[in-house]
Amino acid sequence: MRVHVKVLELRTSERFQVVDITREVERVVEESGVKNGVCVIHAPHATAAIVLNEHEQGLIRDILGKLRELFPPDAEWLHNRIDDNAHAHVASAFIGSTRVLPVVNYRLVRGTWQNVFFVEMDGPRSRREVVVEVLGE
């Protein structure tokens, strides 16, 4: 079995932000030489997430709006007594920081309207990472 790992580095400029990392992930899959297997996409952060969805500006604004509505930063979160980012921790716990996609014939399998996004919920941050691991034959 072949295993290929690459760490993508990102910078965010907003408290809530959606960053399309599809091309970078596809590049890692191409570099891996894996014909058939899986691609694990993981944000090793407790205040960020990885999602799959359409890259359409209205939808991205809708997602960001719903995140602010469901996980408002100014709510009376208990964790905010320690740090002012409880909303991001809770959102990450519900959304998830990892996605696994198939790799078939050297290509990442995703739907026509599925792009891979890093979701920042505790920005801005000068350095965020996404670990992309491709495993297979």
N, C-alpha and C positions, 0 to 999 in steps of 0.2 A: 504494500500500500504506500502511496505517495502522500506526503503531508507538506503543505506550503503555507507559511504564515507571513503576513505583512501587517504592520501597524500604520494606519493612516493617521495623520495629524491634522487637526482642524483648529480654527480660531473662530469664536463667535462674537457677535457685536451687540446682541440684544438679550434681554432677560429670558424671553421666550423666542425661540428661533427654530426654523426647520431648514436643514441643510441637505441638499440632494447629493448623495455620495454614490449614486448608481454607476457612473462611468468609472470611478476609482475602484469600486468593488469588481466590476466586470474586467478591468485591467488585471487585477490580482488573479482572477480565475484564469484568464488567458496566460499569464506568466507561469501559473502553477503546472501546466502540462497535464493536468488531471482530465481524463476523458469523461469518466462517469464517477460521480460521488456526491459529496455535499459541500456546501459553503456555509460556514458559521460566521455570522456578523455580530460582533459583541462590543457594546460600549461599556468599558470598565469604570463606570461612574454611577454613583447612587442617585444622581440628580439629572440623568439624561435617559434617553430611550432610543430604540431603533424601531421604525415602522415601515410598512410597505403601503404605498398609495399612489394616486395619480399626481403628477406634477402639473397642477393647474393653479394659478395664483388665487382665484376665488376660494378653492378648496383649501389651500394652505392657510389662508386667512381664517376660514371657518374652523379648521383644526386648532389654530392658535387661539381663537376666540373661545372655543369650547374648553380648551385647557385652562384658560384664565377663569372661566365660569365654574368648572368643576373643582379646580384646585387653586382657589384665589390666594395670592401671596399674603394678603392682609387679613386673612381669617385668623381666628384665635387658636392656632396650632400649638400644641404643647411643646413640640420640638423647637419652636421659635424662641423659647426661653434660653436655649443654648446657642442657636444659630438661626438666622433669618431665611431659612430655605426649606422649611418643612413641606410646603406645597410641592416642591420639586421631588423630594424624597417619596412622598405619597404617590404622586403621579407616576414616577418611574416604577414603583412597586406594582401599580395597576397596569401600566402599558407594557412594561418589560424591556429589558436591555439587550436581548438577544433574539435573532431570527436565524432560522436554518432554511436554506433553499437548495433544491437539487441542482446538480451539474450534470448535463447530458450532452454528449458529443462536444466537449470542451467549452460549453456555454452555460452561463447562469440561466436557470429556468425561472422566468417571471412572466406574469400576465402582461398583455398589451399595455395596460394602464398602471402597472405596478412598478414604481421606482422605489429605491431604497433611500430612506431618510434618517439622518441623525436628528433627534429632537432635543434641543437645548431648553432646559427649564430653570437654570440657575446661572444665567450669563450676566454680562459678557465674560468670556473666559479666553485667556491668551493661548491656552493649550488644552485641547481635548483630544482623546485618542479613540480610535475604533480598531479593534483587532479583527482581521479577516483571516480565517483559517480554511483552507481547501483541502479536503481529504478524499482519497479515492484511488482509482486505478488509472 
